[in-house]
Amino acid sequence: MKRSPLALLAGTAAILLLVGCSSTPAEPAGDTPDSGATQVLKVAATTTPMPDVVRAAAEAIEAPYEIELVEVADYVQPNTMLAAGELDANFVQHPPFMEDFNAGNNASLVAIEPVYLTVVGTYSSKHDSMADIPEKGHIVVPQDLSNQSRALQMYAEAGLITLDPTVDKWEVTVKDITANPKNLEFTEVDLMQLNAAYPEADGVFLHGTFARQLGLVPGDDAIAVEQDPQFAVSLVSRNDNQDSPEVKALAKAFHSDEVRAVLEEFEVPAAF
């Protein structure tokens, strides 16, 4: 039996300026700052440790650039803002999630650099193993394609369901379940609602960040674990600014010793 969760607090959008400079709109790609002038780059982040990584990058970035952290409460808003040119970059997602957004929104976001690896798992407040999940057990999975497929693969690997072999393993959804001998009941929810489902569900998919919010140890307290390098949380920009001096400066800062130290503090494996 896993430990009791803490109450999940609803996030509220906040904009935190990490440096003593007034907020300015994201500069067009390719613009170069005036000699000696500070240029503020806006980078959005959401759940811990993402904002902490951005703060560390802000300490590491070289002049004339400074970073303004824009904290958001979900995973869609930062992509919408970035696509609209309101941000220089964001740090909220892995490449498959970004690609899903691009496909659904006719966007051209680009993954610049992987920063850290995510440990995702199936967690349960009721059971100690996947095999313990009962007949008609209630399973909660993310509604977005990239994370739902990850969740379903864990149930397939445990022998609890069979997935359509003609569908790419990272594109399967609950509609692609071809056998479900225990008649498990799957519910799809937004990523930000997964923690709320943990107390009552027989199994729920959680990123390590969310597990920590519930007082769980990522990986160790899971009843199934998946860690794949293609799902590394990455710095993301747009096709029109990916080669700009601004984004190159961000990429260097996000692979700095300062960022590595923060990842070690949170016991998150670096991807660089």
VENBEL-V958776 format. One line per field, one symbol per residue. ss: DSSP state (@ for helix, = for strand, . for the rest). psi: psi as a letter, one per 20 degrees, with the letter a starting at -180 (. if undefined). burial: I if it has 9 or more other C-alpha atoms within 8 Angstrom, else O. A space follows every 50 residues. Layout:
BEGIN
ss->???
psi->???
burial->???
END
This chain:
BEGIN
ss->.............===......................=======....@ @@@@@@@@@@....=======.....@@@@@@@.....======@@@@@@ @@@@@...========...====......@@@.....=====..@@@@@@ @@@@@@@....==..........@@@===.....=====.@@@@@@@... ..=====@@@@@@..........===..@@@.======......@@@@@@ @@@@..@@@@@@@@@....=..
psi->pqqqqqppppqqpqppoirmqqpqqpqqpiqpqqpipppppppqrdqpjg hhgggghhhhqqqjqqpppoprjaigghhggghijiqhrrmirrghgghg gghijlrlqppgpqgqqpoqrpqpihqirhhiprpkqoppqqiqghhghg ghhhhghijhrpqoiipphjjqrhijoipmhjlqoppprqgiighhighi qhppppqhghghhjjqopghjqiqqpophikppqppbrhijhjqhghhhg gghikrhgghgghhhjlppqj.
burial->OIOOIOOOOOOOOOOOIIOOOOOOOIOOIIOOIOOOOIOIIIIIIIIOII IIIIIIIIOIIOOIIIIIIIIIIOIOIIIOIIIOIIIIIIIIIIIIIIII IIOOOOIOIIIIOIIIIIIIIIIIIOIIOIOOIOOOIIIIIIIIIIIIII IIIIIIOIOIIIIIOOOOOOIIIOOIIOOIOIOIOIOOIIOOOIIOIIIO IIIIIIIIIIIIIIIIIIIOIIIIIIIOOOIIIIIIIIOOIIOIOIIIII IIIIIIOIIIOIIIOOOIIIIO
END
